Amino acid sequence: MSKQGEGCCEPLSEEPLAKEQATELATMFKALGDPVRLRLLSLIASRPSGEVCVCELTPAFELSQPTISHHLKLLRQAGLVDSDRRGTWVYYRVRPETTDRLAALLASVSSEQRAAAV
């Protein structure tokens, strides 16, 4: 079994998730389960510079700045984004180690389903 934070986990067909892994991954998927947060992550990830100021994110939504900040806080707590304060503004960037981990889990599920269908 892999340690938490190392890679992701064994393919689900080989070994079920440990309780801690399931809890951590569920937090990430829960954060992505909201359309606003999923879109925020997409907006951050799609920036060529790799980061974006909150001042650029807020106008993309018909939501107040405190609501956007709340959604960004949940993405941060789930480990999906990091942030840095520069003066009065906060800049966000995706944490590739976390998104790669989720992608690896989903890819292992998808490839296992394809293999079972053959």
C-alpha positions in Angstrom: 0.0 0.0 0.0 1.3 3.5 -0.8 1.7 6.1 1.9 -0.7 9.0 1.9 0.7 11.8 -0.2 2.9 9.5 -2.2 1.6 9.0 -5.7 -2.0 8.0 -5.4 -2.8 4.5 -4.6 -2.8 1.0 -6.1 -5.3 0.5 -8.9 -8.6 -0.1 -7.3 -8.9 -3.6 -8.7 -5.7 -4.6 -6.9 -6.2 -3.0 -3.5 -9.1 -1.1 -2.0 -8.4 2.4 -0.7 -7.4 2.8 2.9 -9.8 4.7 5.1 -7.4 7.7 5.2 -7.0 7.7 1.5 -10.7 7.5 0.9 -11.3 10.4 3.3 -8.6 12.6 1.7 -9.8 11.8 -1.9 -13.5 12.4 -0.9 -12.6 15.9 0.3 -11.0 16.7 -3.0 -13.9 15.2 -5.0 -16.4 17.0 -2.8 -14.6 20.3 -3.5 -14.8 19.6 -7.2 -18.5 18.6 -6.9 -19.6 22.2 -7.0 -19.8 23.9 -10.5 -18.4 27.2 -9.3 -15.3 25.5 -7.7 -14.8 23.2 -10.7 -14.9 26.3 -13.0 -12.5 28.2 -10.7 -10.0 25.4 -10.8 -10.4 25.3 -14.6 -9.8 29.1 -14.8 -6.7 28.8 -12.6 -5.3 25.8 -14.4 -5.8 27.3 -17.9 -3.7 30.4 -17.3 -0.4 30.3 -19.3 1.4 31.8 -16.3 0.2 29.1 -14.0 -1.4 31.5 -11.6 -4.1 34.1 -11.5 -5.1 36.9 -9.2 -8.4 36.7 -7.4 -9.2 40.1 -8.9 -9.3 38.4 -12.3 -11.5 35.5 -11.1 -14.3 37.4 -9.5 -15.6 39.1 -12.7 -16.0 35.7 -14.4 -18.9 35.0 -12.0 -22.2 36.6 -11.0 -21.2 36.1 -7.4 -19.8 38.4 -4.7 -16.1 38.6 -3.9 -16.7 37.0 -0.5 -18.5 34.0 -2.1 -15.7 33.5 -4.6 -13.2 33.7 -1.7 -15.1 31.1 0.2 -15.0 28.7 -2.8 -11.3 29.3 -3.2 -10.8 28.6 0.5 -12.5 25.2 0.0 -10.3 24.4 -3.0 -7.2 25.4 -0.9 -8.4 23.2 2.1 -8.9 20.3 -0.3 -5.3 20.7 -1.4 -6.2 21.5 -5.0 -4.8 25.0 -5.1 -2.1 27.1 -3.3 -2.2 30.8 -2.8 0.2 33.7 -2.1 -0.7 37.2 -0.9 1.0 40.0 -2.8 0.0 43.3 -1.3 -3.8 43.5 -1.2 -4.3 40.7 -3.8 -4.1 36.9 -3.5 -2.8 34.8 -6.4 -3.8 31.2 -6.9 -2.2 28.3 -8.7 -3.1 24.7 -9.1 -1.2 22.1 -7.1 -0.2 19.6 -9.9 0.8 16.9 -7.5 -2.8 16.8 -6.3 -4.5 17.1 -9.6 -2.1 14.4 -11.0 -3.0 12.2 -8.1 -6.7 12.5 -8.9 -6.1 12.0 -12.6 -4.1 8.8 -11.9 -6.9 7.4 -9.8 -9.5 8.2 -12.4 -7.3 6.8 -15.2 -6.8 3.5 -13.2 -10.6 3.2 -12.8 -11.1 3.9 -16.5 -8.4 1.5 -17.7 -9.7 -1.2 -15.3 -13.2 -0.8 -16.8 -11.9 -1.0 -20.3 -9.9 -4.2 -19.5 -13.0 -5.8 -17.9 -15.1 -5.0 -21.0 -12.6 -6.9 -23.3 
